[in-house]
Amino acid sequence: MNRAYSNEIFNMEVSLPALFWTILLFVISPKPSWAEKPFSCTPEPPYDAPQYVEPTVKPEVSKLRLIDNKDGTITDPDSGLLWTKKDSYADLGKCLTWQESMEYVEKLNTGNYTGWRMPTMKELATLYDPTKENNMAWDHNPEYPLAL
């Protein structure tokens, strides 16, 4: 018995015909999503719907391994790059323009290191973890709607 879609967990009644969909892994929110469309295309009666359905996507296990240096920095052992643990938004509470970002990075001394720079897109992509939720995508500055 697959309890992933059990009424005990989601507390919802199933009425047929209905269309339900779920995705267990999504960049912005890994929470299951449900949609009901009362008059969807379903098999002709009699239709004996299963009480539980198998997930279509299985969650991945994170492969990202970062070392906390305990000085406000983390190290990615795969790339050898040193990163700050706190980004400009967490530090300043606002999104920055490109110029403001460059000025912010030039002044950094996190972990008593100097010479910080903006990462390349390829370097930044090494931090992407599809198994983690990205709450920041919902919390953007309206002045810079695509700044994240």
C-alpha distance (Angstrom), angle and dihedral (degrees) to the residues before:
residue distance angle dihedral
M1 . . .
N2 3.79 . .
R3 3.81 108.6 .
A4 3.81 93.3 -173.3
Y5 3.79 90.9 101.7
S6 3.79 99.2 28.5
N7 3.81 120.8 140.5
E8 3.80 85.7 -127.9
I9 3.81 88.6 67.9
F10 3.82 103.5 33.1
N11 3.83 99.0 25.7
M12 3.80 95.0 -144.1
E13 3.78 133.5 133.0
V14 3.78 119.6 -126.8
S15 3.79 117.6 -138.2
L16 3.78 121.2 -178.2
P17 2.91 138.3 -103.3
A18 3.78 89.8 46.4
L19 3.77 139.9 136.1
F20 3.78 118.0 -137.3
W21 3.75 126.0 -178.8
T22 3.75 134.1 179.0
I23 3.73 140.0 -177.6
L24 3.76 118.4 -164.6
L25 3.80 95.9 -169.3
F26 3.79 125.4 47.2
V27 3.79 130.0 149.3
I28 3.79 96.6 -125.5
S29 3.80 100.4 34.8
P30 3.79 128.4 6.5
K31 3.81 91.9 -165.3
P32 3.83 116.1 119.8
S33 3.79 114.9 -99.7
W34 3.79 125.4 -149.5
A35 3.78 132.2 -164.8
E36 3.79 127.4 -177.0
K37 3.78 122.5 -161.3
P38 3.83 109.0 179.1
F39 3.79 97.5 -157.4
S40 3.78 103.1 40.3
C41 3.78 125.1 140.3
T42 3.77 106.7 -81.9
P43 3.81 132.4 161.4
E44 3.78 115.5 -78.9
P45 3.82 115.8 -92.7
P46 2.89 135.6 -59.1
Y47 3.80 87.7 62.9
D48 3.79 116.7 165.2
A49 3.81 104.0 -161.1
P50 3.78 117.7 -157.2
Q51 3.78 114.6 -114.7
Y52 3.81 91.5 -133.0
V53 3.79 131.5 28.5
E54 3.78 131.7 -153.4
P55 3.84 116.9 -109.8
T56 3.79 114.0 -106.7
V57 3.79 95.3 -149.0
K58 3.78 123.8 40.2
P59 3.81 117.9 -150.4
E60 3.78 116.2 -106.3
V61 3.77 124.8 -130.2
S62 3.78 114.4 -119.2
K63 3.79 114.2 -104.2
L64 3.80 93.4 -173.7
R65 3.80 110.5 111.0
L66 3.80 116.2 -176.0
I67 3.80 126.9 177.6
D68 3.80 116.8 -136.7
N69 3.81 107.0 -138.7
K70 3.85 91.1 -165.6
D71 3.81 91.7 -128.2
G72 3.80 100.7 88.2
T73 3.79 92.5 -80.8
I74 3.79 136.5 95.8
T75 3.79 129.9 -157.8
D76 3.79 125.9 -141.9
P77 3.82 103.4 -146.1
D78 3.81 92.0 -162.7
S79 3.81 95.1 58.1
G80 3.82 99.1 21.2
L81 3.80 89.8 -130.2
L82 3.80 123.0 145.9
W83 3.82 115.2 -140.4
T84 3.79 134.8 -174.6
K85 3.80 112.5 -114.6
K86 3.80 91.7 -141.5
D87 3.79 121.1 56.1
S88 3.81 126.5 -151.3
Y89 3.80 93.0 -95.0
A90 3.81 92.1 54.0
D91 3.80 89.9 45.0
L92 3.82 99.9 43.9
G93 3.81 102.7 20.2
K94 3.79 94.0 -128.1
C95 3.78 142.1 79.4
L96 3.78 117.5 -103.0
T97 3.77 133.9 -143.4
W98 3.79 117.8 -121.9
Q99 3.82 91.3 -98.4
E100 3.82 92.3 47.8
S101 3.82 89.1 49.2
M102 3.79 91.6 53.2
E103 3.83 91.1 49.7
Y104 3.82 91.4 46.6
V105 3.82 92.6 52.0
E106 3.83 93.0 47.3
K107 3.83 89.7 57.9
L108 3.82 96.5 47.2
N109 3.78 120.3 117.6
T110 3.81 98.6 167.0
G111 3.80 111.3 163.4
N112 3.83 87.4 8.2
Y113 3.81 88.6 -73.5
T114 3.78 122.5 134.4
G115 3.78 129.8 -167.8
W116 3.80 95.8 62.1
R117 3.81 115.6 168.3
M118 3.79 139.0 -176.0
P119 3.83 111.9 -88.7
T120 3.78 121.8 -117.3
M121 3.80 117.4 -113.5
K122 3.80 89.4 -105.6
E123 3.82 91.6 52.2
L124 3.79 91.9 46.3
A125 3.81 90.7 51.0
T126 3.83 89.7 61.3
L127 3.83 87.8 69.5
Y128 3.80 94.5 53.3
D129 3.79 110.3 112.4
P130 3.83 113.5 -175.3
T131 3.80 90.8 -164.1
K132 3.82 93.1 65.0
E133 3.79 128.9 78.2
N134 3.81 118.5 -116.2
N135 3.80 106.2 -146.2
M136 3.82 92.3 169.0
A137 3.80 90.8 72.7
W138 3.81 88.0 70.9
D139 3.80 95.4 45.2
H140 3.78 105.8 61.4
N141 3.75 130.8 148.5
P142 3.84 108.8 -105.1
E143 3.81 89.1 -142.1
Y144 3.83 89.1 63.2
P145 3.83 104.4 27.0
L146 3.81 94.5 173.2
A147 3.80 96.2 37.0
L148 3.78 94.3 108.4
